[in-house]
Amino acid sequence: MHRLDEETLRLEKAIVQYALGRIALQPPPLDGPKSEAELAAMYGANVTEDGIGGEEALRRFVEGYAPATLSSDHPRFLAFVPVAPTKASVLFDMVVSASCISGTSWLEAAGAVHCENEALRWLADLAGLPSSAGGTFVSGGSLANLSGLHAARQRLKERRDFQRPDRWRVLSSHEAHSSIASAASLMDLEVIYVPTGEDQKLTGENLASVWSELTEEVRTSVVAVVATAGTTNAGLVDDLRSVSAFTQENDLWLHVDGAYGGAALASKERWRFDGIEYADSLVIDPHKWLFAPFDAAAILYREPKYAKHALTQEAAYLDDINKAEEWNPSSYGYHLSRRVRGLPFWFSLATNGTRRYQEGIQASIDLSRSTVTEIEQRDYLEMVMEPELSVVLFRRLGWDAHLYDRWSTQALHDGVGFVLPTEHRGEKVLRFCFVNPLTTLDDVRAILDSLAWEPRG
């Protein structure tokens, strides 16, 4: 082994100290963005012919660029879907990076893949999928949805003896995540949108109504029905029981996007997901509500063979991998080279135990219920709907879109919190998304109190 020079040892120590200090920091800094001009003016060029040295590069990042970057794990980061990785998962993420593991195949990463599969099995058991179910971890819900729909189309191709229709199609509601439309575009699938009722949920009745209007030719081209287990905007769970009954009756592939909400399978709200056990493909993102660092999304298949048929890449240099009977993660997602991104999640599960996961997830759901009470106690606020999981939608009475935006910008600037408005049925409203067990009711109260703000000018 080569002896590290003094400069490298100093850099190594500085990086480790910074990383461990950041992990220990509670709460982490919220921070906020700067303009491109401000960032460019800080130091000038960083990438130069001779280099600026590791210690200087680290200093610039820590002192200049990191404070211009939001910390998604801050307890008052309530926009989008935040992240709240455990210390165990973040520390082990460093081990994964240092280990230089290629998670492409069993041949290269047998031990790591075994551990990832153990974590996948826990998710499959939560959903009630059969023992034959399996999958892999990809970078996010978008790639997981693409992989699941690709497998669905493969099954239909095989059933049609590879005779193509005029167009492949998928049934979905408008409440599905934007990545469904994106995946459909990439695959040249036509999305047949199914209207929903006042509750904005996809149901078997909705599907049957649309189905009855389709010709037989169109029906035989439908590769999947897409249901959502926790919509991103409002945290709603489709009526999976009736949707699954419809897909079984019509022998259709059921793809369930539970990227955000699937974690609640481990909570007291499990009953909302009845029917998910019939999913043919299921997406759950550990980096959303299962306390893993970015980036990790699980894609699970009831019958993994269809994914393997659709997604296995063929080449002479892959023959030894593909002819093996062991589990190759590259065959179950749209990827080849891959980081073993499921390992930090596995390590945290193994370290903390599933009971603590259940408690952490339930804490966010309970906080959403307490938040409703706090909102109802303030005469300048009003609920939009009762929360199902951990998303709370509410309005600030008397405000228009401009005032929402002004308040949101000011709240972030003042360190009150990071909350963004969203749109619900054409109306601008506010949205909290709770996934961090360290977010307290006092945090919520501070943000709600700041909404009494009356802008001047």
C-alpha positions in Angstrom: 0.0 0.0 0.0 1.3 3.4 -0.9 2.1 5.8 2.0 -0.2 8.8 1.9 1.7 12.1 1.7 1.2 14.7 4.4 -1.1 16.9 2.3 -3.4 14.0 1.5 -3.6 13.0 5.1 -4.6 16.5 6.1 -7.3 16.6 3.4 -8.5 13.2 4.5 -8.8 14.3 8.1 -10.5 17.6 7.1 -13.1 15.8 4.9 -13.9 13.2 7.6 -14.2 15.9 10.3 -16.6 17.9 8.1 -18.7 14.9 7.2 -18.9 13.7 10.8 -19.7 17.2 12.0 -22.4 17.6 9.5 -24.0 14.2 10.5 -23.9 15.2 14.2 -25.3 18.6 13.6 -28.9 18.9 14.9 -30.7 20.6 13.5 -28.7 21.0 10.3 -28.5 24.5 8.7 -31.6 25.3 6.5 -29.6 27.7 4.3 -30.9 28.9 0.9 -30.1 29.5 -2.7 -28.0 32.3 -4.2 -28.0 33.6 -7.8 -25.6 32.4 -10.3 -23.9 35.8 -10.3 -23.4 35.7 -6.6 -21.9 32.2 -6.7 -19.6 33.1 -9.6 -18.3 36.2 -7.8 -17.3 34.2 -4.7 -14.1 32.7 -5.8 -13.9 32.8 -9.6 -12.9 29.6 -11.4 -12.5 26.4 -9.3 -11.6 24.0 -12.1 -8.2 25.2 -13.4 -5.3 23.7 -15.2 -3.1 23.3 -12.2 -5.8 22.7 -9.6 -6.5 24.7 -6.4 -5.7 21.9 -4.0 -8.1 19.7 -2.0 -8.0 21.8 1.2 -8.9 25.0 -0.7 -11.6 23.2 -2.7 -13.1 21.9 0.5 -12.9 25.4 2.2 -14.7 27.0 -0.7 -17.5 24.3 -0.6 -17.9 24.5 3.1 -17.8 28.3 3.4 -19.4 29.3 0.2 -21.3 26.7 -1.8 -22.8 24.6 1.0 -24.6 27.6 2.6 -26.2 28.2 -0.9 -27.6 24.7 -0.8 -30.8 23.8 1.1 -30.6 21.0 3.6 -33.4 18.6 2.8 -33.1 17.0 6.2 -33.9 20.2 8.2 -37.0 19.6 10.4 -38.6 22.7 8.8 -37.9 21.6 5.2 -41.6 20.8 4.5 -41.7 21.5 0.7 -41.7 18.8 -2.0 -41.0 15.4 -0.3 -38.1 16.0 2.1 -35.5 13.5 3.2 -34.6 12.4 6.8 -31.8 9.8 6.6 -30.7 8.1 9.9 -27.2 8.6 11.0 -26.6 4.9 10.5 -27.6 5.2 6.8 -25.5 8.3 6.1 -22.4 6.8 7.8 -22.8 3.6 5.8 -23.3 5.6 2.6 -19.7 6.7 3.2 -18.7 3.0 3.5 -20.5 2.3 0.2 -18.6 5.1 -1.5 -15.2 4.0 -0.1 -15.8 0.3 -1.0 -16.0 0.9 -4.8 -18.6 -1.8 -5.3 -20.2 -2.3 -8.8 -23.7 -3.5 -8.0 -24.4 -4.6 -11.6 -24.3 -8.4 -11.0 -24.1 -11.1 -8.4 -20.7 -12.0 -9.7 -19.3 -8.6 -8.7 -21.4 -7.8 -5.6 -22.9 -11.0 -4.2 -22.7 -10.0 -0.5 -24.0 -6.5 -1.2 -26.8 -7.7 -3.4 -27.8 -10.3 -0.8 -28.2 -7.4 1.7 -30.1 -5.3 -0.7 -32.5 -8.2 -1.4 -33.1 -8.6 2.3 -34.3 -5.0 2.4 -36.4 -5.5 -0.7 -38.0 -8.5 0.9 -39.0 -6.5 3.9 -40.8 -4.0 1.6 -42.4 -6.9 -0.3 -43.7 -8.4 2.9 -45.2 -5.1 4.0 -47.1 -5.0 0.8 -48.1 -8.7 1.0 -46.4 -9.7 -2.2 -45.6 -13.4 -2.7 -42.3 -15.0 -1.8 -41.4 -15.0 -5.5 -41.4 -11.2 -5.7 -38.2 -9.4 -6.2 -36.6 -6.4 -7.8 -33.8 -3.9 -7.4 -32.9 -0.4 -6.3 -32.7 2.4 -8.9 -32.0 6.1 -8.6 -35.6 7.4 -8.0 -39.3 6.9 -8.6 -39.0 8.2 -12.2 -36.7 5.4 -13.2 -38.6 2.9 -11.1 -41.9 3.8 -12.9 -40.2 3.5 -16.3 -38.8 0.1 -15.3 -42.2 -1.2 -14.1 -44.0 -0.1 -17.2 -41.3 -1.6 -19.4 -41.9 -5.0 -17.6 -45.6 -4.6 -18.0 -45.3 -4.1 -21.8 -43.0 -7.1 -22.0 -45.6 -9.3 -20.5 -48.2 -8.1 -23.0 -45.7 -8.5 -25.9 -45.2 -12.1 -24.9 -48.9 -12.7 -24.6 -49.5 -11.2 -28.0 -46.7 -13.4 -29.5 -44.9 -10.1 -30.2 -47.5 -8.8 -32.5 -47.6 -5.0 -32.1 -50.8 -3.0 -32.0 -51.2 0.4 -33.6 -50.1 1.8 -30.2 -49.3 0.5 -26.7 -51.4 2.2 -24.0 -51.7 2.7 -20.3 -54.6 3.7 -18.1 -53.9 6.4 -15.4 -55.5 9.2 -13.6 -54.3 12.8 -13.8 -53.3 12.6 -10.1 -50.5 10.1 -11.0 -46.9 11.4 -10.6 -45.5 13.4 -13.5 -43.0 10.6 -14.1 -45.8 8.4 -15.4 -46.4 10.7 -18.3 -42.7 11.1 -18.8 -42.1 7.3 -18.9 -45.0 6.9 -21.3 -43.5 9.5 -23.6 -40.1 7.8 -23.5 -41.8 4.4 -24.3 -44.2 6.0 -26.9 -47.2 4.8 -24.8 -50.5 6.6 -25.2 -51.9 7.5 -21.7 -55.6 7.1 -21.5 -56.6 9.3 -18.6 -59.4 8.1 -16.3 -61.5 10.8 -14.7 -61.8 10.7 -10.9 -64.5 11.9 -8.6 -64.5 14.6 -6.0 -62.1 12.7 -3.9 -59.6 12.6 -6.7 -59.0 8.9 -6.4 -58.8 6.3 -9.0 -61.4 3.5 -8.5 -62.5 0.4 -10.2 -65.7 2.1 -11.1 -63.9 4.9 -12.8 -61.8 2.4 -14.7 -64.9 0.3 -15.7 -66.6 3.4 -17.1 -63.7 4.3 -19.3 -63.1 0.6 -20.2 -66.7 0.2 -21.5 -66.1 2.9 -24.0 -63.0 1.4 -25.5 -62.9 -0.8 -28.6 -61.6 -4.4 -28.3 -58.6 -3.4 -30.3 -57.7 -0.7 -27.9 -58.4 -2.9 -24.9 -55.9 -5.5 -26.1 -53.2 -2.8 -26.3 -53.4 -1.7 -22.7 -50.1 -2.7 -21.0 -51.0 -1.6 -17.5 -53.2 0.3 -15.1 -51.3 2.8 -12.9 -52.5 3.5 -9.4 -51.0 5.8 -6.8 -50.4 4.9 -3.2 -49.8 8.4 -1.8 -50.1 11.2 -4.4 -47.3 13.7 -4.2 -49.5 16.8 -4.1 -52.1 15.7 -1.5 -51.0 12.4 -0.1 -54.0 10.5 -1.3 -54.2 6.7 -1.8 -56.2 5.4 -4.7 -58.9 2.8 -4.0 -56.5 0.0 -4.5 -59.1 -2.7 -3.5 -61.5 -1.9 -6.3 -58.7 -1.0 -8.8 -57.0 -4.4 -8.2 -60.4 -6.2 -8.6 -60.8 -4.4 -12.0 -57.3 -5.4 -13.2 -57.8 -9.0 -12.1 -61.2 -9.2 -13.8 -59.7 -7.9 -17.0 -56.3 -9.6 -16.7 -54.3 -6.3 -16.7 -51.0 -5.5 -15.1 -51.4 -3.3 -12.0 -48.5 -0.9 -11.4 -48.6 0.9 -8.1 -46.6 4.0 -7.5 -46.0 4.2 -3.8 -42.8 6.2 -4.1 -43.8 8.6 -1.3 -46.7 6.9 0.4 -45.7 3.3 0.3 -43.7 3.7 3.5 -47.0 4.1 5.4 -47.5 0.4 4.8 -45.6 0.1 8.1 -48.0 2.4 10.0 -51.4 2.2 11.5 -52.8 3.4 8.2 -52.0 0.1 6.5 -55.7 -0.4 5.9 -55.7 2.4 3.3 -53.6 0.2 1.1 -55.8 -2.9 0.9 -55.4 -4.3 -2.5 -51.8 -3.4 -3.0 -50.9 -7.1 -2.5 -52.2 -7.7 -6.0 -49.7 -5.3 -7.6 -47.7 -6.7 -10.4 -45.1 -3.9 -9.9 -44.6 -1.6 -7.0 -42.4 1.4 -6.4 -41.3 2.6 -2.9 -38.6 5.2 -2.4 -36.5 4.7 0.8 -35.0 8.2 0.3 -38.4 9.7 0.8 -40.1 8.4 4.0 -37.9 5.4 4.9 -34.9 7.4 6.3 -32.3 6.6 3.6 -30.1 9.2 1.9 -30.4 10.2 -1.7 -30.8 8.3 -4.0 -32.7 5.0 -3.6 -35.9 3.8 -5.1 -37.1 0.2 -4.9 -38.9 -1.4 -7.8 -40.6 -4.8 -7.0 -42.2 -7.2 -9.4 -44.7 -10.0 -8.6 -43.2 -12.0 -11.4 -39.7 -10.8 -11.9 -39.2 -12.8 -15.1 -41.0 -10.2 -17.2 -38.6 -7.5 -16.0 -35.7 -9.8 -16.6 -36.9 -10.5 -20.2 -37.4 -6.8 -20.9 -34.4 -5.2 -19.1 -31.5 -7.6 -19.4 -28.8 -6.1 -21.7 -27.2 -8.5 -24.1 -23.6 -8.3 -25.2 -20.6 -10.6 -25.5 -18.9 -9.1 -22.4 -22.1 -9.8 -20.4 -22.5 -13.4 -21.3 -20.9 -14.8 -18.1 -23.2 -12.6 -16.1 -26.4 -13.3 -17.9 -26.0 -17.1 -18.1 -25.6 -17.3 -14.3 -28.7 -18.2 -12.3 -27.9 -15.8 -9.5 -29.8 -12.5 -9.0 -28.4 -9.7 -11.2 -29.8 -6.3 -10.3 -29.0 -5.0 -13.8 -31.8 -7.3 -15.1 -34.6 -5.6 -13.1 -34.2 -1.9 -13.7 -33.2 0.3 -16.6 -29.5 0.4 -15.7 -26.4 -1.6 -16.1 -23.6 0.0 -14.0 -25.1 0.9 -10.7 -24.2 2.0 -7.2 -25.4 -0.4 -4.5 -27.8 2.3 -3.4 -29.9 0.0 -1.3 -27.1 -0.7 1.2 -27.5 2.4 3.4 -31.2 1.6 3.7 -30.4 -2.0 4.6 -27.8 -1.0 7.1 -30.2 1.4 8.8 -32.9 -1.3 9.0 -30.5 -3.8 10.4 -29.1 -1.3 12.9 -32.3 0.3 14.2 -34.9 -2.5 13.7 -38.2 -2.3 11.9 -40.1 -1.3 15.0 -38.3 2.0 15.1 -39.1 2.5 11.5 -42.8 1.9 12.2 -42.6 4.5 15.1 -40.9 7.1 12.9 -43.4 6.8 10.1 -46.3 6.9 12.5 -44.9 10.0 14.1 -45.2 12.0 10.9 -48.8 10.8 10.4 -49.6 11.8 14.0 -48.0 15.2 13.5 -50.2 15.8 10.4 -53.3 15.2 12.6 -52.0 17.6 15.3 -51.3 20.2 12.6 -55.0 20.1 11.6 -55.9 21.1 15.1 -53.4 24.0 15.1 -54.7 25.3 11.8 -58.3 25.2 13.0 -57.3 27.3 16.0 -56.1 30.2 13.8 -58.8 32.3 12.2 -56.6 33.3 9.3 -56.1 29.7 8.2 -58.4 27.1 6.8 -58.0 23.4 5.9 -58.4 22.3 2.3 -59.0 18.6 3.1 -58.4 16.2 5.8 -55.0 14.5 5.5 -54.7 10.8 4.8 -51.0 10.3 5.3 -48.5 13.1 6.1 -49.4 15.8 3.6 -51.4 18.7 4.8 -53.1 21.2 2.4 -54.4 24.5 3.8 -55.1 28.0 2.7 -54.2 31.4 4.1 -57.4 33.3 3.9 -57.3 36.5 1.9 -54.1 35.8 0.1 -53.5 35.5 -3.6 -50.7 33.7 -5.4 -48.4 36.7 -5.2 -48.7 36.9 -1.4 -48.1 33.2 -1.0 -44.8 33.5 -3.0 -43.7 36.6 -1.0 -44.3 34.9 2.3 -42.5 31.7 1.2 -39.5 33.6 0.1 -39.4 35.7 3.3 -39.9 32.6 5.5 -36.9 30.9 4.0 -34.8 34.0 4.2 -35.6 34.4 7.9 -35.0 30.7 8.7 -38.6 30.1 9.7 -38.9 27.2 7.3 -39.0 26.1 3.7 -42.6 25.8 2.6 -43.9 26.3 -1.0 -47.4 26.9 -2.3 -48.9 24.4 -4.6 -52.1 24.3 -6.7 -55.2 22.4 -5.8 -58.1 22.4 -8.2 -56.9 25.7 -9.6 -56.4 27.4 -6.3 -53.0 28.4 -4.8 -52.7 26.8 -1.3 -50.0 25.9 1.1 -48.6 22.4 1.6 -46.7 20.7 4.4 -45.1 17.3 3.8 -43.9 15.5 7.0 -41.4 12.7 6.7 -38.9 13.8 9.4 -39.5 12.4 12.9 -37.5 15.3 14.3 -40.0 17.8 13.1 -42.0 18.9 16.1 -45.3 20.5 16.8 -43.4 23.6 17.9 -41.8 23.8 14.5 -45.2 23.7 12.9 -46.5 26.3 15.3 -43.7 28.7 14.4 -44.4 28.4 10.7 -48.2 28.8 11.2 -47.7 31.8 13.5 -45.6 33.5 10.8 -48.5 33.3 8.4 -50.2 36.0 10.4 -47.7 38.2 8.5 -49.2 41.1 6.6 -46.8 42.3 3.9 -46.2 46.0 3.4 -45.8 47.7 0.1 
